[in-house]
Amino acid sequence: MEFTAENLSPEIAERERCAAMAEAQAMEFERNKMYPIARAMRALARRIKESTLSRDFDARTASRDIGRAAV
């Protein structure tokens, strides 16, 4: 079964969204020839995708935090 945003829990969907934001930032840094930062953002995206959700994970603040860290 393929997972889509419709059948994922909100926390997993938010984690995937944050990973996608980090990957988009990596592409932007790469486009601006800021390769070390692009590599770091790709590593962050991988860590987000591979991470497990902790009990204190707050989906309401996760995307704001990743957006702030990426800028």
mmCIF file of the N, C-alpha and C atoms, coordinates in Angstrom:
data_MODEL
# 
_entry.id   MODEL 
# 
loop_
_atom_site.group_PDB 
_atom_site.id 
_atom_site.type_symbol 
_atom_site.label_atom_id 
_atom_site.label_alt_id 
_atom_site.label_comp_id 
_atom_site.label_asym_id 
_atom_site.label_entity_id 
_atom_site.label_seq_id 
_atom_site.pdbx_PDB_ins_code 
_atom_site.Cartn_x 
_atom_site.Cartn_y 
_atom_site.Cartn_z 
_atom_site.occupancy 
_atom_site.B_iso_or_equiv 
_atom_site.pdbx_formal_charge 
_atom_site.auth_seq_id 
_atom_site.auth_comp_id 
_atom_site.auth_asym_id 
_atom_site.auth_atom_id 
_atom_site.pdbx_PDB_model_num 
ATOM 1   N N  . MET A 1 1  ? 0.844  -1.185 0.000  1.00 0.00 ? 1  MET A N  1 
ATOM 2   C CA . MET A 1 1  ? 0.000  0.000  0.000  1.00 0.00 ? 1  MET A CA 1 
ATOM 3   C C  . MET A 1 1  ? 0.882  1.238  0.000  1.00 0.00 ? 1  MET A C  1 
ATOM 4   N N  . GLU A 1 2  ? 0.594  2.154  -0.870 1.00 0.00 ? 2  GLU A N  1 
ATOM 5   C CA . GLU A 1 2  ? 1.357  3.389  -0.933 1.00 0.00 ? 2  GLU A CA 1 
ATOM 6   C C  . GLU A 1 2  ? 0.762  4.394  0.049  1.00 0.00 ? 2  GLU A C  1 
ATOM 7   N N  . PHE A 1 3  ? 1.630  5.058  0.784  1.00 0.00 ? 3  PHE A N  1 
ATOM 8   C CA . PHE A 1 3  ? 1.154  6.020  1.762  1.00 0.00 ? 3  PHE A CA 1 
ATOM 9   C C  . PHE A 1 3  ? 1.055  7.393  1.121  1.00 0.00 ? 3  PHE A C  1 
ATOM 10  N N  . THR A 1 4  ? -0.012 8.079  1.405  1.00 0.00 ? 4  THR A N  1 
ATOM 11  C CA . THR A 1 4  ? -0.208 9.448  0.944  1.00 0.00 ? 4  THR A CA 1 
ATOM 12  C C  . THR A 1 4  ? -0.536 10.306 2.143  1.00 0.00 ? 4  THR A C  1 
ATOM 13  N N  . ALA A 1 5  ? -0.573 11.604 1.932  1.00 0.00 ? 5  ALA A N  1 
ATOM 14  C CA . ALA A 1 5  ? -0.859 12.518 3.040  1.00 0.00 ? 5  ALA A CA 1 
ATOM 15  C C  . ALA A 1 5  ? -2.225 12.247 3.656  1.00 0.00 ? 5  ALA A C  1 
ATOM 16  N N  . GLU A 1 6  ? -3.153 11.720 2.856  1.00 0.00 ? 6  GLU A N  1 
ATOM 17  C CA . GLU A 1 6  ? -4.494 11.487 3.367  1.00 0.00 ? 6  GLU A CA 1 
ATOM 18  C C  . GLU A 1 6  ? -4.546 10.362 4.391  1.00 0.00 ? 6  GLU A C  1 
ATOM 19  N N  . ASN A 1 7  ? -3.682 9.341  4.267  1.00 0.00 ? 7  ASN A N  1 
ATOM 20  C CA . ASN A 1 7  ? -3.775 8.218  5.193  1.00 0.00 ? 7  ASN A CA 1 
ATOM 21  C C  . ASN A 1 7  ? -2.617 8.145  6.174  1.00 0.00 ? 7  ASN A C  1 
ATOM 22  N N  . LEU A 1 8  ? -1.873 9.219  6.348  1.00 0.00 ? 8  LEU A N  1 
ATOM 23  C CA . LEU A 1 8  ? -0.813 9.283  7.348  1.00 0.00 ? 8  LEU A CA 1 
ATOM 24  C C  . LEU A 1 8  ? -1.338 10.005 8.583  1.00 0.00 ? 8  LEU A C  1 
ATOM 25  N N  . SER A 1 9  ? -0.760 9.683  9.712  1.00 0.00 ? 9  SER A N  1 
ATOM 26  C CA . SER A 1 9  ? -1.129 10.438 10.905 1.00 0.00 ? 9  SER A CA 1 
ATOM 27  C C  . SER A 1 9  ? -0.608 11.862 10.743 1.00 0.00 ? 9  SER A C  1 
ATOM 28  N N  . PRO A 1 10 ? -1.206 12.813 11.420 1.00 0.00 ? 10 PRO A N  1 
ATOM 29  C CA . PRO A 1 10 ? -0.773 14.209 11.269 1.00 0.00 ? 10 PRO A CA 1 
ATOM 30  C C  . PRO A 1 10 ? 0.705  14.412 11.598 1.00 0.00 ? 10 PRO A C  1 
ATOM 31  N N  . GLU A 1 11 ? 1.211  13.679 12.577 1.00 0.00 ? 11 GLU A N  1 
ATOM 32  C CA . GLU A 1 11 ? 2.613  13.842 12.960 1.00 0.00 ? 11 GLU A CA 1 
ATOM 33  C C  . GLU A 1 11 ? 3.550  13.358 11.855 1.00 0.00 ? 11 GLU A C  1 
ATOM 34  N N  . ILE A 1 12 ? 3.216  12.230 11.245 1.00 0.00 ? 12 ILE A N  1 
ATOM 35  C CA . ILE A 1 12 ? 4.060  11.708 10.172 1.00 0.00 ? 12 ILE A CA 1 
ATOM 36  C C  . ILE A 1 12 ? 3.968  12.613 8.952  1.00 0.00 ? 12 ILE A C  1 
ATOM 37  N N  . ALA A 1 13 ? 2.785  13.098 8.649  1.00 0.00 ? 13 ALA A N  1 
ATOM 38  C CA . ALA A 1 13 ? 2.617  14.015 7.528  1.00 0.00 ? 13 ALA A CA 1 
ATOM 39  C C  . ALA A 1 13 ? 3.439  15.286 7.759  1.00 0.00 ? 13 ALA A C  1 
ATOM 40  N N  . GLU A 1 14 ? 3.438  15.785 8.986  1.00 0.00 ? 14 GLU A N  1 
ATOM 41  C CA . GLU A 1 14 ? 4.214  16.986 9.303  1.00 0.00 ? 14 GLU A CA 1 
ATOM 42  C C  . GLU A 1 14 ? 5.709  16.711 9.181  1.00 0.00 ? 14 GLU A C  1 
ATOM 43  N N  . ARG A 1 15 ? 6.141  15.544 9.616  1.00 0.00 ? 15 ARG A N  1 
ATOM 44  C CA . ARG A 1 15 ? 7.554  15.178 9.490  1.00 0.00 ? 15 ARG A CA 1 
ATOM 45  C C  . ARG A 1 15 ? 7.955  15.136 8.013  1.00 0.00 ? 15 ARG A C  1 
ATOM 46  N N  . GLU A 1 16 ? 7.125  14.540 7.178  1.00 0.00 ? 16 GLU A N  1 
ATOM 47  C CA . GLU A 1 16 ? 7.415  14.489 5.746  1.00 0.00 ? 16 GLU A CA 1 
ATOM 48  C C  . GLU A 1 16 ? 7.435  15.886 5.144  1.00 0.00 ? 16 GLU A C  1 
ATOM 49  N N  . ARG A 1 17 ? 6.541  16.749 5.589  1.00 0.00 ? 17 ARG A N  1 
ATOM 50  C CA . ARG A 1 17 ? 6.499  18.123 5.093  1.00 0.00 ? 17 ARG A CA 1 
ATOM 51  C C  . ARG A 1 17 ? 7.759  18.885 5.492  1.00 0.00 ? 17 ARG A C  1 
ATOM 52  N N  . CYS A 1 18 ? 8.204  18.693 6.725  1.00 0.00 ? 18 CYS A N  1 
ATOM 53  C CA . CYS A 1 18 ? 9.431  19.351 7.185  1.00 0.00 ? 18 CYS A CA 1 
ATOM 54  C C  . CYS A 1 18 ? 10.645 18.856 6.395  1.00 0.00 ? 18 CYS A C  1 
ATOM 55  N N  . ALA A 1 19 ? 10.690 17.568 6.128  1.00 0.00 ? 19 ALA A N  1 
ATOM 56  C CA . ALA A 1 19 ? 11.789 17.014 5.334  1.00 0.00 ? 19 ALA A CA 1 
ATOM 57  C C  . ALA A 1 19 ? 11.770 17.600 3.930  1.00 0.00 ? 19 ALA A C  1 
ATOM 58  N N  . ALA A 1 20 ? 10.592 17.765 3.364  1.00 0.00 ? 20 ALA A N  1 
ATOM 59  C CA . ALA A 1 20 ? 10.478 18.348 2.025  1.00 0.00 ? 20 ALA A CA 1 
ATOM 60  C C  . ALA A 1 20 ? 10.922 19.810 2.034  1.00 0.00 ? 20 ALA A C  1 
ATOM 61  N N  . MET A 1 21 ? 10.605 20.529 3.113  1.00 0.00 ? 21 MET A N  1 
ATOM 62  C CA . MET A 1 21 ? 11.057 21.922 3.225  1.00 0.00 ? 21 MET A CA 1 
ATOM 63  C C  . MET A 1 21 ? 12.577 21.995 3.295  1.00 0.00 ? 21 MET A C  1 
ATOM 64  N N  . ALA A 1 22 ? 13.189 21.106 4.060  1.00 0.00 ? 22 ALA A N  1 
ATOM 65  C CA . ALA A 1 22 ? 14.646 21.090 4.178  1.00 0.00 ? 22 ALA A CA 1 
ATOM 66  C C  . ALA A 1 22 ? 15.280 20.753 2.825  1.00 0.00 ? 22 ALA A C  1 
ATOM 67  N N  . GLU A 1 23 ? 14.692 19.816 2.103  1.00 0.00 ? 23 GLU A N  1 
ATOM 68  C CA . GLU A 1 23 ? 15.213 19.456 0.783  1.00 0.00 ? 23 GLU A CA 1 
ATOM 69  C C  . GLU A 1 23 ? 15.080 20.627 -0.192 1.00 0.00 ? 23 GLU A C  1 
ATOM 70  N N  . ALA A 1 24 ? 13.966 21.344 -0.128 1.00 0.00 ? 24 ALA A N  1 
ATOM 71  C CA . ALA A 1 24 ? 13.782 22.520 -0.989 1.00 0.00 ? 24 ALA A CA 1 
ATOM 72  C C  . ALA A 1 24 ? 14.815 23.591 -0.666 1.00 0.00 ? 24 ALA A C  1 
ATOM 73  N N  . GLN A 1 25 ? 15.086 23.790 0.614  1.00 0.00 ? 25 GLN A N  1 
ATOM 74  C CA . GLN A 1 25 ? 16.120 24.752 1.004  1.00 0.00 ? 25 GLN A CA 1 
ATOM 75  C C  . GLN A 1 25 ? 17.483 24.310 0.475  1.00 0.00 ? 25 GLN A C  1 
ATOM 76  N N  . ALA A 1 26 ? 17.762 23.013 0.534  1.00 0.00 ? 26 ALA A N  1 
ATOM 77  C CA . ALA A 1 26 ? 19.036 22.492 0.024  1.00 0.00 ? 26 ALA A CA 1 
ATOM 78  C C  . ALA A 1 26 ? 19.173 22.794 -1.454 1.00 0.00 ? 26 ALA A C  1 
ATOM 79  N N  . MET A 1 27 ? 18.108 22.614 -2.198 1.00 0.00 ? 27 MET A N  1 
ATOM 80  C CA . MET A 1 27 ? 18.154 22.901 -3.641 1.00 0.00 ? 27 MET A CA 1 
ATOM 81  C C  . MET A 1 27 ? 18.414 24.383 -3.883 1.00 0.00 ? 27 MET A C  1 
ATOM 82  N N  . GLU A 1 28 ? 17.816 25.241 -3.087 1.00 0.00 ? 28 GLU A N  1 
ATOM 83  C CA . GLU A 1 28 ? 18.034 26.683 -3.234 1.00 0.00 ? 28 GLU A CA 1 
ATOM 84  C C  . GLU A 1 28 ? 19.483 27.053 -2.914 1.00 0.00 ? 28 GLU A C  1 
ATOM 85  N N  . PHE A 1 29 ? 20.031 26.481 -1.842 1.00 0.00 ? 29 PHE A N  1 
ATOM 86  C CA . PHE A 1 29 ? 21.428 26.752 -1.511 1.00 0.00 ? 29 PHE A CA 1 
ATOM 87  C C  . PHE A 1 29 ? 22.355 26.235 -2.600 1.00 0.00 ? 29 PHE A C  1 
ATOM 88  N N  . GLU A 1 30 ? 22.030 25.090 -3.162 1.00 0.00 ? 30 GLU A N  1 
ATOM 89  C CA . GLU A 1 30 ? 22.849 24.543 -4.242 1.00 0.00 ? 30 GLU A CA 1 
ATOM 90  C C  . GLU A 1 30 ? 22.791 25.444 -5.470 1.00 0.00 ? 30 GLU A C  1 
ATOM 91  N N  . ARG A 1 31 ? 21.614 25.952 -5.772 1.00 0.00 ? 31 ARG A N  1 
ATOM 92  C CA . ARG A 1 31 ? 21.453 26.862 -6.907 1.00 0.00 ? 31 ARG A CA 1 
ATOM 93  C C  . ARG A 1 31 ? 22.299 28.126 -6.717 1.00 0.00 ? 31 ARG A C  1 
ATOM 94  N N  . ASN A 1 32 ? 22.456 28.548 -5.466 1.00 0.00 ? 32 ASN A N  1 
ATOM 95  C CA . ASN A 1 32 ? 23.261 29.730 -5.150 1.00 0.00 ? 32 ASN A CA 1 
ATOM 96  C C  . ASN A 1 32 ? 24.723 29.380 -4.895 1.00 0.00 ? 32 ASN A C  1 
ATOM 97  N N  . LYS A 1 33 ? 25.099 28.149 -5.234 1.00 0.00 ? 33 LYS A N  1 
ATOM 98  C CA . LYS A 1 33 ? 26.474 27.659 -5.107 1.00 0.00 ? 33 LYS A CA 1 
ATOM 99  C C  . LYS A 1 33 ? 26.992 27.704 -3.669 1.00 0.00 ? 33 LYS A C  1 
ATOM 100 N N  . MET A 1 34 ? 26.108 27.444 -2.740 1.00 0.00 ? 34 MET A N  1 
ATOM 101 C CA . MET A 1 34 ? 26.468 27.372 -1.320 1.00 0.00 ? 34 MET A CA 1 
ATOM 102 C C  . MET A 1 34 ? 26.447 25.897 -0.941 1.00 0.00 ? 34 MET A C  1 
ATOM 103 N N  . TYR A 1 35 ? 27.387 25.158 -1.504 1.00 0.00 ? 35 TYR A N  1 
ATOM 104 C CA . TYR A 1 35 ? 27.390 23.699 -1.426 1.00 0.00 ? 35 TYR A CA 1 
ATOM 105 C C  . TYR A 1 35 ? 27.490 23.129 -0.011 1.00 0.00 ? 35 TYR A C  1 
ATOM 106 N N  . PRO A 1 36 ? 28.334 23.676 0.873  1.00 0.00 ? 36 PRO A N  1 
ATOM 107 C CA . PRO A 1 36 ? 28.386 23.108 2.233  1.00 0.00 ? 36 PRO A CA 1 
ATOM 108 C C  . PRO A 1 36 ? 27.045 23.217 2.966  1.00 0.00 ? 36 PRO A C  1 
ATOM 109 N N  . ILE A 1 37 ? 26.356 24.336 2.775  1.00 0.00 ? 37 ILE A N  1 
ATOM 110 C CA . ILE A 1 37 ? 25.054 24.508 3.424  1.00 0.00 ? 37 ILE A CA 1 
ATOM 111 C C  . ILE A 1 37 ? 24.030 23.582 2.785  1.00 0.00 ? 37 ILE A C  1 
ATOM 112 N N  . ALA A 1 38 ? 24.115 23.428 1.469  1.00 0.00 ? 38 ALA A N  1 
ATOM 113 C CA . ALA A 1 38 ? 23.200 22.515 0.773  1.00 0.00 ? 38 ALA A CA 1 
ATOM 114 C C  . ALA A 1 38 ? 23.377 21.087 1.287  1.00 0.00 ? 38 ALA A C  1 
ATOM 115 N N  . ARG A 1 39 ? 24.630 20.657 1.471  1.00 0.00 ? 39 ARG A N  1 
ATOM 116 C CA . ARG A 1 39 ? 24.870 19.312 1.998  1.00 0.00 ? 39 ARG A CA 1 
ATOM 117 C C  . ARG A 1 39 ? 24.302 19.169 3.402  1.00 0.00 ? 39 ARG A C  1 
ATOM 118 N N  . ALA A 1 40 ? 24.464 20.199 4.211  1.00 0.00 ? 40 ALA A N  1 
ATOM 119 C CA . ALA A 1 40 ? 23.936 20.157 5.586  1.00 0.00 ? 40 ALA A CA 1 
ATOM 120 C C  . ALA A 1 40 ? 22.412 20.078 5.577  1.00 0.00 ? 40 ALA A C  1 
ATOM 121 N N  . MET A 1 41 ? 21.770 20.810 4.688  1.00 0.00 ? 41 MET A N  1 
ATOM 122 C CA . MET A 1 41 ? 20.307 20.769 4.614  1.00 0.00 ? 41 MET A CA 1 
ATOM 123 C C  . MET A 1 41 ? 19.822 19.408 4.116  1.00 0.00 ? 41 MET A C  1 
ATOM 124 N N  . ARG A 1 42 ? 20.549 18.802 3.182  1.00 0.00 ? 42 ARG A N  1 
ATOM 125 C CA . ARG A 1 42 ? 20.175 17.455 2.710  1.00 0.00 ? 42 ARG A CA 1 
ATOM 126 C C  . ARG A 1 42 ? 20.326 16.445 3.854  1.00 0.00 ? 42 ARG A C  1 
ATOM 127 N N  . ALA A 1 43 ? 21.394 16.602 4.643  1.00 0.00 ? 43 ALA A N  1 
ATOM 128 C CA . ALA A 1 43 ? 21.586 15.714 5.794  1.00 0.00 ? 43 ALA A CA 1 
ATOM 129 C C  . ALA A 1 43 ? 20.455 15.911 6.804  1.00 0.00 ? 43 ALA A C  1 
ATOM 130 N N  . LEU A 1 44 ? 20.041 17.150 7.001  1.00 0.00 ? 44 LEU A N  1 
ATOM 131 C CA . LEU A 1 44 ? 18.930 17.432 7.906  1.00 0.00 ? 44 LEU A CA 1 
ATOM 132 C C  . LEU A 1 44 ? 17.648 16.771 7.395  1.00 0.00 ? 44 LEU A C  1 
ATOM 133 N N  . ALA A 1 45 ? 17.401 16.870 6.099  1.00 0.00 ? 45 ALA A N  1 
ATOM 134 C CA . ALA A 1 45 ? 16.210 16.239 5.511  1.00 0.00 ? 45 ALA A CA 1 
ATOM 135 C C  . ALA A 1 45 ? 16.236 14.729 5.739  1.00 0.00 ? 45 ALA A C  1 
ATOM 136 N N  . ARG A 1 46 ? 17.412 14.112 5.552  1.00 0.00 ? 46 ARG A N  1 
ATOM 137 C CA . ARG A 1 46 ? 17.535 12.668 5.792  1.00 0.00 ? 46 ARG A CA 1 
ATOM 138 C C  . ARG A 1 46 ? 17.261 12.327 7.247  1.00 0.00 ? 46 ARG A C  1 
ATOM 139 N N  . ARG A 1 47 ? 17.819 13.124 8.158  1.00 0.00 ? 47 ARG A N  1 
ATOM 140 C CA . ARG A 1 47 ? 17.619 12.863 9.588  1.00 0.00 ? 47 ARG A CA 1 
ATOM 141 C C  . ARG A 1 47 ? 16.149 13.005 9.967  1.00 0.00 ? 47 ARG A C  1 
ATOM 142 N N  . ILE A 1 48 ? 15.474 13.976 9.380  1.00 0.00 ? 48 ILE A N  1 
ATOM 143 C CA . ILE A 1 48 ? 14.049 14.154 9.674  1.00 0.00 ? 48 ILE A CA 1 
ATOM 144 C C  . ILE A 1 48 ? 13.270 12.941 9.178  1.00 0.00 ? 48 ILE A C  1 
ATOM 145 N N  . LYS A 1 49 ? 13.553 12.488 7.966  1.00 0.00 ? 49 LYS A N  1 
ATOM 146 C CA . LYS A 1 49 ? 12.838 11.347 7.390  1.00 0.00 ? 49 LYS A CA 1 
ATOM 147 C C  . LYS A 1 49 ? 13.075 10.071 8.199  1.00 0.00 ? 49 LYS A C  1 
ATOM 148 N N  . GLU A 1 50 ? 14.289 9.896  8.703  1.00 0.00 ? 50 GLU A N  1 
ATOM 149 C CA . GLU A 1 50 ? 14.647 8.677  9.417  1.00 0.00 ? 50 GLU A CA 1 
ATOM 150 C C  . GLU A 1 50 ? 14.287 8.723  10.898 1.00 0.00 ? 50 GLU A C  1 
ATOM 151 N N  . SER A 1 51 ? 13.933 9.881  11.392 1.00 0.00 ? 51 SER A N  1 
ATOM 152 C CA . SER A 1 51 ? 13.699 10.029 12.824 1.00 0.00 ? 51 SER A CA 1 
ATOM 153 C C  . SER A 1 51 ? 12.395 9.370  13.249 1.00 0.00 ? 51 SER A C  1 
ATOM 154 N N  . THR A 1 52 ? 12.365 9.037  14.518 1.00 0.00 ? 52 THR A N  1 
ATOM 155 C CA . THR A 1 52 ? 11.124 8.552  15.115 1.00 0.00 ? 52 THR A CA 1 
ATOM 156 C C  . THR A 1 52 ? 10.508 9.708  15.870 1.00 0.00 ? 52 THR A C  1 
ATOM 157 N N  . LEU A 1 53 ? 9.232  9.677  15.997 1.00 0.00 ? 53 LEU A N  1 
ATOM 158 C CA . LEU A 1 53 ? 8.546  10.769 16.681 1.00 0.00 ? 53 LEU A CA 1 
ATOM 159 C C  . LEU A 1 53 ? 8.619  10.564 18.182 1.00 0.00 ? 53 LEU A C  1 
ATOM 160 N N  . SER A 1 54 ? 9.062  11.583 18.863 1.00 0.00 ? 54 SER A N  1 
ATOM 161 C CA . SER A 1 54 ? 9.119  11.501 20.326 1.00 0.00 ? 54 SER A CA 1 
ATOM 162 C C  . SER A 1 54 ? 7.751  11.841 20.902 1.00 0.00 ? 54 SER A C  1 
ATOM 163 N N  . ARG A 1 55 ? 7.595  11.549 22.173 1.00 0.00 ? 55 ARG A N  1 
ATOM 164 C CA . ARG A 1 55 ? 6.306  11.830 22.822 1.00 0.00 ? 55 ARG A CA 1 
ATOM 165 C C  . ARG A 1 55 ? 6.030  13.327 22.898 1.00 0.00 ? 55 ARG A C  1 
ATOM 166 N N  . ASP A 1 56 ? 7.090  14.142 22.924 1.00 0.00 ? 56 ASP A N  1 
ATOM 167 C CA . ASP A 1 56 ? 6.875  15.580 23.045 1.00 0.00 ? 56 ASP A CA 1 
ATOM 168 C C  . ASP A 1 56 ? 6.910  16.293 21.695 1.00 0.00 ? 56 ASP A C  1 
ATOM 169 N N  . PHE A 1 57 ? 6.807  15.533 20.590 1.00 0.00 ? 57 PHE A N  1 
ATOM 170 C CA . PHE A 1 57 ? 6.768  16.129 19.262 1.00 0.00 ? 57 PHE A CA 1 
ATOM 171 C C  . PHE A 1 57 ? 5.520  16.991 19.146 1.00 0.00 ? 57 PHE A C  1 
ATOM 172 N N  . ASP A 1 58 ? 5.692  18.199 18.687 1.00 0.00 ? 58 ASP A N  1 
ATOM 173 C CA . ASP A 1 58 ? 4.562  19.114 18.534 1.00 0.00 ? 58 ASP A CA 1 
ATOM 174 C C  . ASP A 1 58 ? 4.467  19.526 17.081 1.00 0.00 ? 58 ASP A C  1 
ATOM 175 N N  . ALA A 1 59 ? 3.521  18.980 16.360 1.00 0.00 ? 59 ALA A N  1 
ATOM 176 C CA . ALA A 1 59 ? 3.371  19.254 14.932 1.00 0.00 ? 59 ALA A CA 1 
ATOM 177 C C  . ALA A 1 59 ? 3.074  20.726 14.677 1.00 0.00 ? 59 ALA A C  1 
ATOM 178 N N  . ARG A 1 60 ? 2.503  21.403 15.647 1.00 0.00 ? 60 ARG A N  1 
ATOM 179 C CA . ARG A 1 60 ? 2.158  22.807 15.433 1.00 0.00 ? 60 ARG A CA 1 
ATOM 180 C C  . ARG A 1 60 ? 3.391  23.682 15.320 1.00 0.00 ? 60 ARG A C  1 
ATOM 181 N N  . THR A 1 61 ? 4.487  23.323 15.980 1.00 0.00 ? 61 THR A N  1 
ATOM 182 C CA . THR A 1 61 ? 5.679  24.164 15.949 1.00 0.00 ? 61 THR A CA 1 
ATOM 183 C C  . THR A 1 61 ? 6.801  23.587 15.092 1.00 0.00 ? 61 THR A C  1 
ATOM 184 N N  . ALA A 1 62 ? 6.674  22.349 14.638 1.00 0.00 ? 62 ALA A N  1 
ATOM 185 C CA . ALA A 1 62 ? 7.766  21.703 13.910 1.00 0.00 ? 62 ALA A CA 1 
ATOM 186 C C  . ALA A 1 62 ? 8.114  22.437 12.630 1.00 0.00 ? 62 ALA A C  1 
ATOM 187 N N  . SER A 1 63 ? 7.133  22.793 11.814 1.00 0.00 ? 63 SER A N  1 
ATOM 188 C CA . SER A 1 63 ? 7.450  23.450 10.556 1.00 0.00 ? 63 SER A CA 1 
ATOM 189 C C  . SER A 1 63 ? 7.975  24.858 10.789 1.00 0.00 ? 63 SER A C  1 
ATOM 190 N N  . ARG A 1 64 ? 7.499  25.520 11.817 1.00 0.00 ? 64 ARG A N  1 
ATOM 191 C CA . ARG A 1 64 ? 8.027  26.852 12.114 1.00 0.00 ? 64 ARG A CA 1 
ATOM 192 C C  . ARG A 1 64 ? 9.487  26.750 12.529 1.00 0.00 ? 64 ARG A C  1 
ATOM 193 N N  . ASP A 1 65 ? 9.823  25.741 13.324 1.00 0.00 ? 65 ASP A N  1 
ATOM 194 C CA . ASP A 1 65 ? 11.205 25.554 13.763 1.00 0.00 ? 65 ASP A CA 1 
ATOM 195 C C  . ASP A 1 65 ? 12.130 25.234 12.603 1.00 0.00 ? 65 ASP A C  1 
ATOM 196 N N  . ILE A 1 66 ? 11.707 24.353 11.697 1.00 0.00 ? 66 ILE A N  1 
ATOM 197 C CA . ILE A 1 66 ? 12.554 23.996 10.561 1.00 0.00 ? 66 ILE A CA 1 
ATOM 198 C C  . ILE A 1 66 ? 12.701 25.193 9.628  1.00 0.00 ? 66 ILE A C  1 
ATOM 199 N N  . GLY A 1 67 ? 11.642 25.948 9.457  1.00 0.00 ? 67 GLY A N  1 
ATOM 200 C CA . GLY A 1 67 ? 11.723 27.146 8.609  1.00 0.00 ? 67 GLY A CA 1 
ATOM 201 C C  . GLY A 1 67 ? 12.694 28.171 9.179  1.00 0.00 ? 67 GLY A C  1 
ATOM 202 N N  . ARG A 1 68 ? 12.681 28.326 10.491 1.00 0.00 ? 68 ARG A N  1 
ATOM 203 C CA . ARG A 1 68 ? 13.574 29.273 11.144 1.00 0.00 ? 68 ARG A CA 1 
ATOM 204 C C  . ARG A 1 68 ? 15.026 28.784 11.059 1.00 0.00 ? 68 ARG A C  1 
ATOM 205 N N  . ALA A 1 69 ? 15.251 27.484 11.192 1.00 0.00 ? 69 ALA A N  1 
ATOM 206 C CA . ALA A 1 69 ? 16.598 26.929 11.136 1.00 0.00 ? 69 ALA A CA 1 
ATOM 207 C C  . ALA A 1 69 ? 17.174 27.012 9.728  1.00 0.00 ? 69 ALA A C  1 
ATOM 208 N N  . ALA A 1 70 ? 16.321 26.915 8.739  1.00 0.00 ? 70 ALA A N  1 
ATOM 209 C CA . ALA A 1 70 ? 16.777 26.920 7.353  1.00 0.00 ? 70 ALA A CA 1 
ATOM 210 C C  . ALA A 1 70 ? 17.149 28.305 6.855  1.00 0.00 ? 70 ALA A C  1 
ATOM 211 N N  . VAL A 1 71 ? 16.600 29.329 7.462  1.00 0.00 ? 71 VAL A N  1 
ATOM 212 C CA . VAL A 1 71 ? 16.855 30.697 6.967  1.00 0.00 ? 71 VAL A CA 1 
ATOM 213 C C  . VAL A 1 71 ? 18.115 31.269 7.530  1.00 0.00 ? 71 VAL A C  1 
# 
